[in-house]
Amino acid sequence: MRGAWTRLRDELLVILGSDFVAFWAYGAATRPDRPKRLGDVDTHGVLSKRPDQATADAIDDTQASIGNECNIEWDSWLILEEEAGDGRLPS
């Protein structure tokens, strides 16, 4: 799982550049006692601005490609930096 997550992080850095603020993996798959079948890999990312459609498509394609190659399903949220921590649900 770590390799897939690291790959996704690196690819998102290429796609988003400085608009990619932060990225976390969490949940059962990140624990030392993780289940044998990973199922979904939970991730949260923070972006400085909303991506245009071409960038959003590149993010989706990259995530799907890595997920297919590594036999995992991503459960990812990308939110805007301005919405992180303001107490409201992100758009």
Jmol script that loads the backbone (N, CA, C; Angstrom):
load data "model"
ATOM      1  N   MET A   1       0.816  -1.186   0.000  1.00  0.00           N
ATOM      2  CA  MET A   1       0.000   0.000   0.000  1.00  0.00           C
ATOM      3  C   MET A   1       0.860   1.249   0.000  1.00  0.00           C
ATOM      4  N   ARG A   2       1.941   1.235   0.772  1.00  0.00           N
ATOM      5  CA  ARG A   2       2.788   2.415   0.848  1.00  0.00           C
ATOM      6  C   ARG A   2       3.329   2.805  -0.530  1.00  0.00           C
ATOM      7  N   GLY A   3       3.731   1.805  -1.317  1.00  0.00           N
ATOM      8  CA  GLY A   3       4.249   2.090  -2.648  1.00  0.00           C
ATOM      9  C   GLY A   3       3.207   2.738  -3.542  1.00  0.00           C
ATOM     10  N   ALA A   4       1.974   2.253  -3.489  1.00  0.00           N
ATOM     11  CA  ALA A   4       0.895   2.829  -4.301  1.00  0.00           C
ATOM     12  C   ALA A   4       0.603   4.259  -3.853  1.00  0.00           C
ATOM     13  N   TRP A   5       0.540   4.458  -2.547  1.00  0.00           N
ATOM     14  CA  TRP A   5       0.249   5.792  -2.026  1.00  0.00           C
ATOM     15  C   TRP A   5       1.363   6.768  -2.395  1.00  0.00           C
ATOM     16  N   THR A   6       2.609   6.345  -2.238  1.00  0.00           N
ATOM     17  CA  THR A   6       3.749   7.194  -2.585  1.00  0.00           C
ATOM     18  C   THR A   6       3.742   7.533  -4.072  1.00  0.00           C
ATOM     19  N   ARG A   7       3.413   6.555  -4.878  1.00  0.00           N
ATOM     20  CA  ARG A   7       3.324   6.798  -6.325  1.00  0.00           C
ATOM     21  C   ARG A   7       2.237   7.808  -6.650  1.00  0.00           C
ATOM     22  N   LEU A   8       1.069   7.647  -6.005  1.00  0.00           N
ATOM     23  CA  LEU A   8      -0.015   8.599  -6.239  1.00  0.00           C
ATOM     24  C   LEU A   8       0.405   9.997  -5.794  1.00  0.00           C
ATOM     25  N   ARG A   9       1.014  10.100  -4.635  1.00  0.00           N
ATOM     26  CA  ARG A   9       1.484  11.400  -4.155  1.00  0.00           C
ATOM     27  C   ARG A   9       2.441  12.042  -5.154  1.00  0.00           C
ATOM     28  N   ASP A  10       3.402  11.265  -5.638  1.00  0.00           N
ATOM     29  CA  ASP A  10       4.387  11.790  -6.574  1.00  0.00           C
ATOM     30  C   ASP A  10       3.743  12.234  -7.885  1.00  0.00           C
ATOM     31  N   GLU A  11       2.800  11.437  -8.377  1.00  0.00           N
ATOM     32  CA  GLU A  11       2.104  11.797  -9.627  1.00  0.00           C
ATOM     33  C   GLU A  11       1.259  13.051  -9.438  1.00  0.00           C
ATOM     34  N   LEU A  12       0.598  13.172  -8.277  1.00  0.00           N
ATOM     35  CA  LEU A  12      -0.197  14.370  -8.015  1.00  0.00           C
ATOM     36  C   LEU A  12       0.692  15.607  -7.913  1.00  0.00           C
ATOM     37  N   LEU A  13       1.889  15.448  -7.387  1.00  0.00           N
ATOM     38  CA  LEU A  13       2.832  16.569  -7.359  1.00  0.00           C
ATOM     39  C   LEU A  13       3.180  17.036  -8.768  1.00  0.00           C
ATOM     40  N   VAL A  14       3.350  16.081  -9.679  1.00  0.00           N
ATOM     41  CA  VAL A  14       3.648  16.436 -11.073  1.00  0.00           C
ATOM     42  C   VAL A  14       2.441  17.143 -11.699  1.00  0.00           C
ATOM     43  N   ILE A  15       1.254  16.609 -11.484  1.00  0.00           N
ATOM     44  CA  ILE A  15       0.039  17.167 -12.087  1.00  0.00           C
ATOM     45  C   ILE A  15      -0.291  18.538 -11.508  1.00  0.00           C
ATOM     46  N   LEU A  16      -0.196  18.668 -10.183  1.00  0.00           N
ATOM     47  CA  LEU A  16      -0.686  19.866  -9.501  1.00  0.00           C
ATOM     48  C   LEU A  16       0.390  20.889  -9.155  1.00  0.00           C
ATOM     49  N   GLY A  17       1.631  20.455  -9.094  1.00  0.00           N
ATOM     50  CA  GLY A  17       2.709  21.375  -8.734  1.00  0.00           C
ATOM     51  C   GLY A  17       2.473  22.023  -7.380  1.00  0.00           C
ATOM     52  N   SER A  18       2.679  23.329  -7.312  1.00  0.00           N
ATOM     53  CA  SER A  18       2.561  24.044  -6.036  1.00  0.00           C
ATOM     54  C   SER A  18       1.121  24.155  -5.544  1.00  0.00           C
ATOM     55  N   ASP A  19       0.145  23.768  -6.364  1.00  0.00           N
ATOM     56  CA  ASP A  19      -1.255  23.765  -5.911  1.00  0.00           C
ATOM     57  C   ASP A  19      -1.547  22.585  -4.987  1.00  0.00           C
ATOM     58  N   PHE A  20      -0.627  21.622  -4.905  1.00  0.00           N
ATOM     59  CA  PHE A  20      -0.766  20.440  -4.056  1.00  0.00           C
ATOM     60  C   PHE A  20      -0.153  20.767  -2.697  1.00  0.00           C
ATOM     61  N   VAL A  21      -0.992  21.010  -1.696  1.00  0.00           N
ATOM     62  CA  VAL A  21      -0.542  21.509  -0.401  1.00  0.00           C
ATOM     63  C   VAL A  21      -0.170  20.384   0.566  1.00  0.00           C
ATOM     64  N   ALA A  22      -1.014  19.348   0.665  1.00  0.00           N
ATOM     65  CA  ALA A  22      -0.784  18.279   1.653  1.00  0.00           C
ATOM     66  C   ALA A  22      -1.516  17.018   1.218  1.00  0.00           C
ATOM     67  N   PHE A  23      -1.060  15.870   1.759  1.00  0.00           N
ATOM     68  CA  PHE A  23      -1.657  14.575   1.394  1.00  0.00           C
ATOM     69  C   PHE A  23      -1.447  13.602   2.539  1.00  0.00           C
ATOM     70  N   TRP A  24      -2.502  12.892   2.953  1.00  0.00           N
ATOM     71  CA  TRP A  24      -2.437  11.926   4.047  1.00  0.00           C
ATOM     72  C   TRP A  24      -3.047  10.598   3.625  1.00  0.00           C
ATOM     73  N   ALA A  25      -2.499   9.530   4.136  1.00  0.00           N
ATOM     74  CA  ALA A  25      -3.113   8.202   4.065  1.00  0.00           C
ATOM     75  C   ALA A  25      -3.486   7.831   5.489  1.00  0.00           C
ATOM     76  N   TYR A  26      -4.629   7.168   5.654  1.00  0.00           N
ATOM     77  CA  TYR A  26      -5.058   6.790   6.997  1.00  0.00           C
ATOM     78  C   TYR A  26      -5.945   5.554   6.903  1.00  0.00           C
ATOM     79  N   GLY A  27      -6.286   5.011   8.045  1.00  0.00           N
ATOM     80  CA  GLY A  27      -7.189   3.869   8.090  1.00  0.00           C
ATOM     81  C   GLY A  27      -6.451   2.557   8.281  1.00  0.00           C
ATOM     82  N   ALA A  28      -7.197   1.460   8.187  1.00  0.00           N
ATOM     83  CA  ALA A  28      -6.676   0.123   8.476  1.00  0.00           C
ATOM     84  C   ALA A  28      -5.493  -0.243   7.587  1.00  0.00           C
ATOM     85  N   ALA A  29      -5.489   0.203   6.344  1.00  0.00           N
ATOM     86  CA  ALA A  29      -4.425  -0.189   5.413  1.00  0.00           C
ATOM     87  C   ALA A  29      -3.081   0.424   5.780  1.00  0.00           C
ATOM     88  N   THR A  30      -3.053   1.449   6.606  1.00  0.00           N
ATOM     89  CA  THR A  30      -1.797   2.094   6.973  1.00  0.00           C
ATOM     90  C   THR A  30      -1.225   1.534   8.270  1.00  0.00           C
ATOM     91  N   ARG A  31      -1.953   0.674   8.935  1.00  0.00           N
ATOM     92  CA  ARG A  31      -1.528   0.136  10.234  1.00  0.00           C
ATOM     93  C   ARG A  31      -0.650  -1.112  10.052  1.00  0.00           C
ATOM     94  N   PRO A  32       0.241  -1.380  10.994  1.00  0.00           N
ATOM     95  CA  PRO A  32       1.077  -2.583  10.903  1.00  0.00           C
ATOM     96  C   PRO A  32       0.248  -3.869  10.918  1.00  0.00           C
ATOM     97  N   ASP A  33      -0.919  -3.858  11.567  1.00  0.00           N
ATOM     98  CA  ASP A  33      -1.774  -5.045  11.648  1.00  0.00           C
ATOM     99  C   ASP A  33      -2.896  -4.992  10.604  1.00  0.00           C
ATOM    100  N   ARG A  34      -2.609  -4.410   9.454  1.00  0.00           N
ATOM    101  CA  ARG A  34      -3.621  -4.215   8.408  1.00  0.00           C
ATOM    102  C   ARG A  34      -4.180  -5.559   7.925  1.00  0.00           C
ATOM    103  N   PRO A  35      -5.389  -5.525   7.361  1.00  0.00           N
ATOM    104  CA  PRO A  35      -5.982  -6.762   6.846  1.00  0.00           C
ATOM    105  C   PRO A  35      -5.209  -7.290   5.639  1.00  0.00           C
ATOM    106  N   LYS A  36      -5.337  -8.601   5.362  1.00  0.00           N
ATOM    107  CA  LYS A  36      -4.631  -9.199   4.221  1.00  0.00           C
ATOM    108  C   LYS A  36      -5.084  -8.582   2.898  1.00  0.00           C
ATOM    109  N   ARG A  37      -6.386  -8.380   2.743  1.00  0.00           N
ATOM    110  CA  ARG A  37      -6.899  -7.719   1.535  1.00  0.00           C
ATOM    111  C   ARG A  37      -7.131  -6.256   1.882  1.00  0.00           C
ATOM    112  N   LEU A  38      -6.434  -5.366   1.185  1.00  0.00           N
ATOM    113  CA  LEU A  38      -6.478  -3.958   1.548  1.00  0.00           C
ATOM    114  C   LEU A  38      -7.828  -3.296   1.287  1.00  0.00           C
ATOM    115  N   GLY A  39      -8.542  -3.721   0.279  1.00  0.00           N
ATOM    116  CA  GLY A  39      -9.798  -3.047  -0.032  1.00  0.00           C
ATOM    117  C   GLY A  39      -9.533  -1.634  -0.485  1.00  0.00           C
ATOM    118  N   ASP A  40     -10.127  -0.680   0.216  1.00  0.00           N
ATOM    119  CA  ASP A  40      -9.892   0.699  -0.195  1.00  0.00           C
ATOM    120  C   ASP A  40      -8.760   1.319   0.617  1.00  0.00           C
ATOM    121  N   VAL A  41      -8.094   2.260  -0.020  1.00  0.00           N
ATOM    122  CA  VAL A  41      -7.026   3.005   0.622  1.00  0.00           C
ATOM    123  C   VAL A  41      -7.537   4.424   0.815  1.00  0.00           C
ATOM    124  N   ASP A  42      -7.612   4.848   2.066  1.00  0.00           N
ATOM    125  CA  ASP A  42      -8.168   6.155   2.412  1.00  0.00           C
ATOM    126  C   ASP A  42      -7.102   7.231   2.318  1.00  0.00           C
ATOM    127  N   THR A  43      -7.415   8.303   1.596  1.00  0.00           N
ATOM    128  CA  THR A  43      -6.492   9.421   1.452  1.00  0.00           C
ATOM    129  C   THR A  43      -7.256  10.736   1.507  1.00  0.00           C
ATOM    130  N   HIS A  44      -6.591  11.744   2.022  1.00  0.00           N
ATOM    131  CA  HIS A  44      -7.089  13.122   1.986  1.00  0.00           C
ATOM    132  C   HIS A  44      -5.986  13.993   1.430  1.00  0.00           C
ATOM    133  N   GLY A  45      -6.375  14.894   0.547  1.00  0.00           N
ATOM    134  CA  GLY A  45      -5.424  15.853   0.006  1.00  0.00           C
ATOM    135  C   GLY A  45      -5.978  17.256   0.109  1.00  0.00           C
ATOM    136  N   VAL A  46      -5.087  18.224   0.160  1.00  0.00           N
ATOM    137  CA  VAL A  46      -5.470  19.633   0.232  1.00  0.00           C
ATOM    138  C   VAL A  46      -4.853  20.350  -0.968  1.00  0.00           C
ATOM    139  N   LEU A  47      -5.701  21.104  -1.663  1.00  0.00           N
ATOM    140  CA  LEU A  47      -5.280  21.866  -2.841  1.00  0.00           C
ATOM    141  C   LEU A  47      -5.431  23.351  -2.566  1.00  0.00           C
ATOM    142  N   SER A  48      -4.544  24.155  -3.129  1.00  0.00           N
ATOM    143  CA  SER A  48      -4.632  25.603  -2.923  1.00  0.00           C
ATOM    144  C   SER A  48      -5.712  26.243  -3.781  1.00  0.00           C
ATOM    145  N   LYS A  49      -6.073  25.585  -4.895  1.00  0.00           N
ATOM    146  CA  LYS A  49      -7.154  26.116  -5.743  1.00  0.00           C
ATOM    147  C   LYS A  49      -7.860  24.960  -6.437  1.00  0.00           C
ATOM    148  N   ARG A  50      -9.079  25.235  -6.886  1.00  0.00           N
ATOM    149  CA  ARG A  50      -9.875  24.231  -7.574  1.00  0.00           C
ATOM    150  C   ARG A  50      -9.241  23.916  -8.933  1.00  0.00           C
ATOM    151  N   PRO A  51      -9.027  22.631  -9.235  1.00  0.00           N
ATOM    152  CA  PRO A  51      -8.422  22.277 -10.526  1.00  0.00           C
ATOM    153  C   PRO A  51      -9.407  22.474 -11.679  1.00  0.00           C
ATOM    154  N   ASP A  52      -8.876  22.794 -12.854  1.00  0.00           N
ATOM    155  CA  ASP A  52      -9.744  22.858 -14.034  1.00  0.00           C
ATOM    156  C   ASP A  52     -10.104  21.422 -14.443  1.00  0.00           C
ATOM    157  N   GLN A  53     -10.991  21.286 -15.420  1.00  0.00           N
ATOM    158  CA  GLN A  53     -11.497  19.961 -15.795  1.00  0.00           C
ATOM    159  C   GLN A  53     -10.397  19.040 -16.310  1.00  0.00           C
ATOM    160  N   ALA A  54      -9.465  19.567 -17.097  1.00  0.00           N
ATOM    161  CA  ALA A  54      -8.379  18.731 -17.622  1.00  0.00           C
ATOM    162  C   ALA A  54      -7.505  18.203 -16.480  1.00  0.00           C
ATOM    163  N   THR A  55      -7.246  19.033 -15.493  1.00  0.00           N
ATOM    164  CA  THR A  55      -6.450  18.607 -14.339  1.00  0.00           C
ATOM    165  C   THR A  55      -7.215  17.587 -13.508  1.00  0.00           C
ATOM    166  N   ALA A  56      -8.502  17.831 -13.294  1.00  0.00           N
ATOM    167  CA  ALA A  56      -9.327  16.876 -12.549  1.00  0.00           C
ATOM    168  C   ALA A  56      -9.356  15.519 -13.254  1.00  0.00           C
ATOM    169  N   ASP A  57      -9.459  15.532 -14.571  1.00  0.00           N
ATOM    170  CA  ASP A  57      -9.444  14.278 -15.341  1.00  0.00           C
ATOM    171  C   ASP A  57      -8.102  13.568 -15.200  1.00  0.00           C
ATOM    172  N   ALA A  58      -7.010  14.322 -15.216  1.00  0.00           N
ATOM    173  CA  ALA A  58      -5.676  13.722 -15.050  1.00  0.00           C
ATOM    174  C   ALA A  58      -5.528  13.096 -13.664  1.00  0.00           C
ATOM    175  N   ILE A  59      -6.075  13.742 -12.649  1.00  0.00           N
ATOM    176  CA  ILE A  59      -6.055  13.188 -11.290  1.00  0.00           C
ATOM    177  C   ILE A  59      -6.823  11.872 -11.258  1.00  0.00           C
ATOM    178  N   ASP A  60      -8.040  11.882 -11.807  1.00  0.00           N
ATOM    179  CA  ASP A  60      -8.865  10.668 -11.829  1.00  0.00           C
ATOM    180  C   ASP A  60      -8.184   9.537 -12.593  1.00  0.00           C
ATOM    181  N   ASP A  61      -7.619   9.855 -13.754  1.00  0.00           N
ATOM    182  CA  ASP A  61      -6.955   8.834 -14.578  1.00  0.00           C
ATOM    183  C   ASP A  61      -5.745   8.238 -13.860  1.00  0.00           C
ATOM    184  N   THR A  62      -4.969   9.084 -13.215  1.00  0.00           N
ATOM    185  CA  THR A  62      -3.784   8.626 -12.488  1.00  0.00           C
ATOM    186  C   THR A  62      -4.177   7.724 -11.333  1.00  0.00           C
ATOM    187  N   GLN A  63      -5.165   8.142 -10.581  1.00  0.00           N
ATOM    188  CA  GLN A  63      -5.631   7.353  -9.446  1.00  0.00           C
ATOM    189  C   GLN A  63      -6.162   6.001  -9.907  1.00  0.00           C
ATOM    190  N   ALA A  64      -6.936   5.985 -10.983  1.00  0.00           N
ATOM    191  CA  ALA A  64      -7.485   4.727 -11.512  1.00  0.00           C
ATOM    192  C   ALA A  64      -6.374   3.814 -12.016  1.00  0.00           C
ATOM    193  N   SER A  65      -5.403   4.368 -12.712  1.00  0.00           N
ATOM    194  CA  SER A  65      -4.309   3.573 -13.255  1.00  0.00           C
ATOM    195  C   SER A  65      -3.494   2.902 -12.149  1.00  0.00           C
ATOM    196  N   ILE A  66      -3.113   3.676 -11.138  1.00  0.00           N
ATOM    197  CA  ILE A  66      -2.340   3.112 -10.027  1.00  0.00           C
ATOM    198  C   ILE A  66      -3.181   2.099  -9.261  1.00  0.00           C
ATOM    199  N   GLY A  67      -4.437   2.407  -9.045  1.00  0.00           N
ATOM    200  CA  GLY A  67      -5.331   1.482  -8.355  1.00  0.00           C
ATOM    201  C   GLY A  67      -5.467   0.155  -9.090  1.00  0.00           C
ATOM    202  N   ASN A  68      -5.619   0.212 -10.402  1.00  0.00           N
ATOM    203  CA  ASN A  68      -5.727  -1.017 -11.198  1.00  0.00           C
ATOM    204  C   ASN A  68      -4.434  -1.830 -11.144  1.00  0.00           C
ATOM    205  N   GLU A  69      -3.301  -1.166 -11.285  1.00  0.00           N
ATOM    206  CA  GLU A  69      -2.009  -1.863 -11.260  1.00  0.00           C
ATOM    207  C   GLU A  69      -1.729  -2.503  -9.901  1.00  0.00           C
ATOM    208  N   CYS A  70      -2.166  -1.867  -8.833  1.00  0.00           N
ATOM    209  CA  CYS A  70      -1.860  -2.343  -7.474  1.00  0.00           C
ATOM    210  C   CYS A  70      -3.022  -3.102  -6.841  1.00  0.00           C
ATOM    211  N   ASN A  71      -4.106  -3.262  -7.587  1.00  0.00           N
ATOM    212  CA  ASN A  71      -5.284  -3.987  -7.114  1.00  0.00           C
ATOM    213  C   ASN A  71      -5.851  -3.398  -5.820  1.00  0.00           C
ATOM    214  N   ILE A  72      -5.980  -2.072  -5.813  1.00  0.00           N
ATOM    215  CA  ILE A  72      -6.591  -1.381  -4.688  1.00  0.00           C
ATOM    216  C   ILE A  72      -7.635  -0.414  -5.199  1.00  0.00           C
ATOM    217  N   GLU A  73      -8.518  -0.018  -4.302  1.00  0.00           N
ATOM    218  CA  GLU A  73      -9.520   1.000  -4.614  1.00  0.00           C
ATOM    219  C   GLU A  73      -9.240   2.196  -3.728  1.00  0.00           C
ATOM    220  N   TRP A  74      -9.146   3.364  -4.336  1.00  0.00           N
ATOM    221  CA  TRP A  74      -8.892   4.580  -3.578  1.00  0.00           C
ATOM    222  C   TRP A  74     -10.198   5.112  -3.014  1.00  0.00           C
ATOM    223  N   ASP A  75     -10.149   5.582  -1.799  1.00  0.00           N
ATOM    224  CA  ASP A  75     -11.245   6.324  -1.190  1.00  0.00           C
ATOM    225  C   ASP A  75     -10.636   7.674  -0.831  1.00  0.00           C
ATOM    226  N   SER A  76     -10.653   8.585  -1.805  1.00  0.00           N
ATOM    227  CA  SER A  76      -9.903   9.832  -1.677  1.00  0.00           C
ATOM    228  C   SER A  76     -10.806  11.048  -1.654  1.00  0.00           C
ATOM    229  N   TRP A  77     -10.352  12.019  -0.889  1.00  0.00           N
ATOM    230  CA  TRP A  77     -10.981  13.336  -0.848  1.00  0.00           C
ATOM    231  C   TRP A  77      -9.904  14.365  -1.132  1.00  0.00           C
ATOM    232  N   LEU A  78     -10.167  15.261  -2.055  1.00  0.00           N
ATOM    233  CA  LEU A  78      -9.302  16.413  -2.282  1.00  0.00           C
ATOM    234  C   LEU A  78     -10.142  17.641  -1.958  1.00  0.00           C
ATOM    235  N   ILE A  79      -9.671  18.451  -1.019  1.00  0.00           N
ATOM    236  CA  ILE A  79     -10.427  19.631  -0.612  1.00  0.00           C
ATOM    237  C   ILE A  79      -9.569  20.875  -0.796  1.00  0.00           C
ATOM    238  N   LEU A  80     -10.238  22.005  -0.832  1.00  0.00           N
ATOM    239  CA  LEU A  80      -9.529  23.269  -0.985  1.00  0.00           C
ATOM    240  C   LEU A  80      -8.979  23.731   0.359  1.00  0.00           C
ATOM    241  N   GLU A  81      -7.796  24.307   0.314  1.00  0.00           N
ATOM    242  CA  GLU A  81      -7.131  24.787   1.522  1.00  0.00           C
ATOM    243  C   GLU A  81      -8.022  25.758   2.295  1.00  0.00           C
ATOM    244  N   GLU A  82      -8.725  26.631   1.584  1.00  0.00           N
ATOM    245  CA  GLU A  82      -9.578  27.616   2.252  1.00  0.00           C
ATOM    246  C   GLU A  82     -10.745  26.980   2.991  1.00  0.00           C
ATOM    247  N   GLU A  83     -11.105  25.733   2.621  1.00  0.00           N
ATOM    248  CA  GLU A  83     -12.215  25.041   3.279  1.00  0.00           C
ATOM    249  C   GLU A  83     -11.740  24.114   4.396  1.00  0.00           C
ATOM    250  N   ALA A  84     -10.460  23.839   4.450  1.00  0.00           N
ATOM    251  CA  ALA A  84      -9.932  22.925   5.462  1.00  0.00           C
ATOM    252  C   ALA A  84      -9.972  23.613   6.828  1.00  0.00           C
ATOM    253  N   GLY A  85     -10.658  23.014   7.750  1.00  0.00           N
ATOM    254  CA  GLY A  85     -10.680  23.525   9.124  1.00  0.00           C
ATOM    255  C   GLY A  85     -11.619  24.661   9.388  1.00  0.00           C
ATOM    256  N   ASP A  86     -12.507  24.980   8.449  1.00  0.00           N
ATOM    257  CA  ASP A  86     -13.414  26.098   8.733  1.00  0.00           C
ATOM    258  C   ASP A  86     -14.734  25.625   9.350  1.00  0.00           C
ATOM    259  N   GLY A  87     -14.857  24.326   9.624  1.00  0.00           N
ATOM    260  CA  GLY A  87     -16.033  23.811  10.317  1.00  0.00           C
ATOM    261  C   GLY A  87     -17.191  23.422   9.410  1.00  0.00           C
ATOM    262  N   ARG A  88     -17.110  23.741   8.139  1.00  0.00           N
ATOM    263  CA  ARG A  88     -18.174  23.362   7.202  1.00  0.00           C
ATOM    264  C   ARG A  88     -17.730  22.174   6.369  1.00  0.00           C
ATOM    265  N   LEU A  89     -18.695  21.445   5.835  1.00  0.00           N
ATOM    266  CA  LEU A  89     -18.356  20.363   4.905  1.00  0.00           C
ATOM    267  C   LEU A  89     -17.750  20.968   3.650  1.00  0.00           C
ATOM    268  N   PRO A  90     -16.670  20.375   3.134  1.00  0.00           N
ATOM    269  CA  PRO A  90     -16.048  20.926   1.924  1.00  0.00           C
ATOM    270  C   PRO A  90     -16.921  20.704   0.701  1.00  0.00           C
ATOM    271  N   SER A  91     -16.766  21.586  -0.265  1.00  0.00           N
ATOM    272  CA  SER A  91     -17.536  21.459  -1.506  1.00  0.00           C
ATOM    273  C   SER A  91     -16.865  20.457  -2.417  1.00  0.00           C
TER     274      SER A  91
END
end "model"
wireframe off; spacefill off
backbone 0.3
color backbone group
